Amino acid sequence: MKRVVLDASVILKWYLPDEDQSEEALDLLKRYISDDLEIIAPSLLEYEVINGLMVAFKRTRLREDAILSAIEGFGNLGIRLLGFSGQYARLIHFCNTYRRSAYDASYLSVAESEKIPFITADEALYKAVKKDLHWVKRLGES
């Protein structure tokens, strides 16, 4: 089974169908549900997804009742979430080398430690690392 790290920029597209590339993101979800793909992420993913849903609500892109449904559905998926223990040096390295937040660096650190691809829809993150980190993929790239 293929294993990947996904960030909140991809996962939020599952719940926000007006987003560009929501179909590509939903394809990854379908593969996960059919046990064709394992999704791994840093433990902060839960908070980023909830925050993204709340922002969408405040911008009237999502109804309040849909937020709870999305959060519960996301929680029930059982995505494997990893802590950062033992990865602080790499996290700091990614922050400093690529001028990224600790949030972005956490996804990079997990993907590197697990030796698996990291898929993002965050164009700024992708552009910052694409030259050096060939295991970082843009959503929709094969």
PLY file of the C-alpha trace (Angstrom):
ply
format ascii 1.0
element vertex 142
property float x
property float y
property float z
element edge 141
property int vertex1
property int vertex2
end_header
0.00 0.00 0.00
1.30 3.45 -0.89
1.86 5.82 2.02
1.79 9.63 1.83
1.74 12.70 4.03
-1.07 15.14 3.27
-1.38 18.62 4.71
-4.47 20.61 5.59
-4.40 22.40 2.23
-5.33 19.07 0.61
-7.66 17.72 3.27
-9.75 20.89 3.49
-10.63 20.40 -0.18
-12.60 17.31 0.89
-15.01 19.58 2.74
-14.92 22.68 0.54
-16.12 21.62 -2.92
-15.76 25.16 -4.29
-11.97 24.85 -3.92
-9.79 24.32 -6.98
-8.63 20.72 -7.29
-11.24 19.37 -4.90
-11.71 16.38 -7.22
-8.00 15.49 -7.07
-8.13 15.75 -3.27
-11.28 13.60 -3.13
-9.54 10.96 -5.24
-6.93 10.63 -2.48
-9.71 10.27 0.10
-11.39 7.56 -1.99
-8.10 5.69 -2.24
-7.66 5.95 1.53
-11.17 4.66 2.22
-10.64 1.74 -0.17
-7.38 0.81 1.64
-5.30 1.66 -1.42
-3.52 4.54 0.35
-2.30 5.21 3.88
-2.36 8.85 4.97
0.03 10.02 7.67
0.35 13.53 9.07
1.73 15.46 12.03
-0.61 15.70 15.00
-1.30 19.36 14.31
-3.37 18.35 11.27
-6.51 18.08 13.40
-6.17 21.68 14.57
-5.37 22.98 11.11
-8.41 21.27 9.61
-10.71 22.62 12.33
-9.25 26.10 11.94
-9.64 25.96 8.16
-13.27 24.93 8.53
-13.90 27.78 10.97
-12.35 30.28 8.56
-14.57 28.92 5.78
-17.59 29.37 8.06
-16.64 32.97 8.89
-16.34 33.67 5.17
-19.81 32.10 4.67
-18.40 29.27 2.55
-19.69 26.64 4.98
-22.76 26.36 7.20
-22.29 25.92 10.94
-23.96 22.49 10.95
-21.57 21.36 8.22
-18.54 22.17 10.40
-19.43 19.67 13.11
-20.29 17.04 10.53
-16.97 17.60 8.74
-14.96 17.52 11.98
-16.65 14.33 13.16
-16.21 12.73 9.74
-12.56 13.70 9.67
-12.02 12.29 13.17
-13.70 9.03 12.22
-11.30 8.50 9.30
-8.57 7.44 11.71
-5.71 9.08 9.84
-2.42 8.22 11.52
-1.18 11.34 13.31
2.41 11.53 14.56
4.02 13.71 17.22
7.29 15.60 16.81
9.35 13.96 19.51
12.88 13.40 18.26
12.35 15.51 15.13
12.99 18.99 16.51
16.35 19.44 14.76
14.86 18.60 11.34
11.85 20.80 12.00
14.13 23.74 12.80
16.25 22.94 9.76
13.24 23.08 7.44
12.01 26.32 9.06
15.37 28.03 8.60
16.41 26.58 5.24
13.13 27.21 3.45
11.79 30.13 5.51
8.66 28.15 6.39
6.49 28.08 9.49
6.85 25.34 12.05
3.51 24.08 10.77
4.80 23.59 7.23
8.09 22.21 8.53
6.24 19.60 10.59
4.76 18.04 7.45
8.17 18.04 5.80
9.73 16.47 8.87
7.15 13.68 9.09
7.44 12.86 5.38
11.22 12.81 5.56
11.32 10.62 8.68
8.79 8.18 7.20
10.59 8.29 3.81
7.34 8.89 1.94
5.98 11.55 -0.45
4.36 14.69 0.90
1.46 16.08 -1.14
0.41 19.70 -0.73
-1.87 22.20 -2.44
0.04 25.06 -0.82
1.75 26.64 -3.82
4.10 28.82 -1.76
5.31 25.82 0.24
5.77 23.75 -2.90
7.73 26.49 -4.67
9.97 27.02 -1.64
11.13 23.38 -1.48
10.64 21.85 -4.94
14.24 22.36 -6.07
15.70 20.37 -3.15
12.96 18.09 -1.85
11.84 15.94 -4.77
9.58 13.89 -2.52
7.32 16.93 -2.09
4.55 16.80 -4.67
1.93 19.30 -5.73
-1.66 18.05 -5.55
-2.49 16.58 -8.95
1.12 15.65 -9.76
1.70 11.97 -10.36
0 1
1 2
2 3
3 4
4 5
5 6
6 7
7 8
8 9
9 10
10 11
11 12
12 13
13 14
14 15
15 16
16 17
17 18
18 19
19 20
20 21
21 22
22 23
23 24
24 25
25 26
26 27
27 28
28 29
29 30
30 31
31 32
32 33
33 34
34 35
35 36
36 37
37 38
38 39
39 40
40 41
41 42
42 43
43 44
44 45
45 46
46 47
47 48
48 49
49 50
50 51
51 52
52 53
53 54
54 55
55 56
56 57
57 58
58 59
59 60
60 61
61 62
62 63
63 64
64 65
65 66
66 67
67 68
68 69
69 70
70 71
71 72
72 73
73 74
74 75
75 76
76 77
77 78
78 79
79 80
80 81
81 82
82 83
83 84
84 85
85 86
86 87
87 88
88 89
89 90
90 91
91 92
92 93
93 94
94 95
95 96
96 97
97 98
98 99
99 100
100 101
101 102
102 103
103 104
104 105
105 106
106 107
107 108
108 109
109 110
110 111
111 112
112 113
113 114
114 115
115 116
116 117
117 118
118 119
119 120
120 121
121 122
122 123
123 124
124 125
125 126
126 127
127 128
128 129
129 130
130 131
131 132
132 133
133 134
134 135
135 136
136 137
137 138
138 139
139 140
140 141
